[in-house]
Amino acid sequence: MAANYNNSAWFYDGLARIVYGKALVNAQVYLLNHIPDNSKLLIVGGGTGWILEELTRIHPSGLAITYVEIAPNMMAFSKKRNTGNNQVIFINEAIENIELPVDFDVVLTPFLLDNFTQQNLEIIFNSINTLLKPNGSWLNASFQLTGKWWQQLMLKTMFIFFKVTCGIEASQLPGIDEVFETNGYKLIEQENFFCDFIGGRVHKK
Ligand SMILES: C[S@@+](CC[C@H](N)C(=O)[O-])C[C@H]1O[C@@H](n2cnc3c(N)ncnc32)[C@H](O)[C@@H]1O
């Protein structure tokens, strides 16, 4: 499965900020507010790990975090982050290739699921789904198309850019909302960002 952002680690956050301003951060911070105290949390595809510092601002302690990121360069940045008194296990592997205890209260997938073909989305989804407890929350941020002409243009440009620089496999968005629905998840809350091009969704298992 090809969605390894290793080559982009040194410029990813800077570029994201130039293109999207604070929208990518705001969508993820919105989701972080749905993490209860003392949760056992799985983060998949956290990139350079800035999310860990935002998380620590909200929860300076009490969380047991498992942080899974496939790209070694992204992981190197992530390990330098301030995580306060939270417990963090870093795993530099693809989520679908590892075995973890099946007892997470919350999982967070920030701009992960939109990188895959439909077939591989389902594989990734299933490998994460089995790790979340019944009644657990799945916090997801993804790009989405809501009918504005420029969204399709920006999306295509991003896919081409990251295909060339990092070998990302997707060239169109897979059915992310559908995969949550067919697996019986309830949509609890959502908020859109960047003129609806970005969706933050809280799903309950
Ligand atoms: C689009 S980037 C988003 C990074 C970060 N969440 C952000 O918003 O800044 C997707 C991240 O997922 C990681 N990734 C892709 N496939 C993965 C997999 N199978 N297992 C774990 N991490 C993966 C990539 O290396 C990359 O860092």
The ligand as an SDF file (V2000), in Angstrom:
LIG
                    3D

 27 29  0  0  0  0  0  0  0  0999 V2000
   -1.4600   13.2110    4.3030 C   0  0  0  0  0  0  0  0  0  0  0  0
   -0.3050   12.8150    5.5400 S   0  0  0  0  0  0  0  0  0  0  0  0
   -1.0560   13.6100    6.9430 C   0  0  0  0  0  0  0  0  0  0  0  0
   -0.0780   13.8770    8.0570 C   0  0  0  0  0  0  0  0  0  0  0  0
   -0.6830   14.5330    9.3060 C   0  0  0  0  0  0  0  0  0  0  0  0
   -1.8100   13.8040    9.8060 N   0  0  0  0  0  0  0  0  0  0  0  0
   -1.0500   15.9710    9.0330 C   0  0  0  0  0  0  0  0  0  0  0  0
   -2.2390   16.2650    8.8580 O   0  0  0  0  0  0  0  0  0  0  0  0
   -0.1500   16.8080    9.0040 O   0  0  0  0  0  0  0  0  0  0  0  0
   -0.6430   11.0730    5.8540 C   0  0  0  0  0  0  0  0  0  0  0  0
    0.3350   10.4200    6.8090 C   0  0  0  0  0  0  0  0  0  0  0  0
   -0.0010    9.0410    6.9650 O   0  0  0  0  0  0  0  0  0  0  0  0
    1.1600    8.2400    6.9140 C   0  0  0  0  0  0  0  0  0  0  0  0
    0.7510    6.8770    6.4750 N   0  0  0  0  0  0  0  0  0  0  0  0
    0.3450    6.5250    5.2460 C   0  0  0  0  0  0  0  0  0  0  0  0
    0.0220    5.2250    5.1880 N   0  0  0  0  0  0  0  0  0  0  0  0
    0.2080    4.7330    6.4370 C   0  0  0  0  0  0  0  0  0  0  0  0
    0.0160    3.4380    7.0100 C   0  0  0  0  0  0  0  0  0  0  0  0
   -0.4050    2.4130    6.2640 N   0  0  0  0  0  0  0  0  0  0  0  0
    0.3000    3.2730    8.3220 N   0  0  0  0  0  0  0  0  0  0  0  0
    0.7320    4.3410    9.0680 C   0  0  0  0  0  0  0  0  0  0  0  0
    0.9330    5.5810    8.5750 N   0  0  0  0  0  0  0  0  0  0  0  0
    0.6610    5.7960    7.2720 C   0  0  0  0  0  0  0  0  0  0  0  0
    2.0400    8.9900    5.9070 C   0  0  0  0  0  0  0  0  0  0  0  0
    3.4080    8.6690    5.9730 O   0  0  0  0  0  0  0  0  0  0  0  0
    1.7720   10.4450    6.2930 C   0  0  0  0  0  0  0  0  0  0  0  0
    2.6400   10.9070    7.2990 O   0  0  0  0  0  0  0  0  0  0  0  0
  1  2  1  0
  2  3  1  0
  2 10  1  0
  3  4  1  0
  4  5  1  0
  5  6  1  0
  5  7  1  0
  7  8  2  0
  7  9  1  0
 10 11  1  0
 11 12  1  0
 11 26  1  0
 12 13  1  0
 13 14  1  0
 13 24  1  0
 14 15  1  0
 14 23  1  0
 15 16  2  0
 16 17  1  0
 17 18  1  0
 17 23  2  0
 18 19  1  0
 18 20  2  0
 20 21  1  0
 21 22  2  0
 22 23  1  0
 24 25  1  0
 24 26  1  0
 26 27  1  0
M  CHG  2   2   1   9  -1
M  END
$$$$
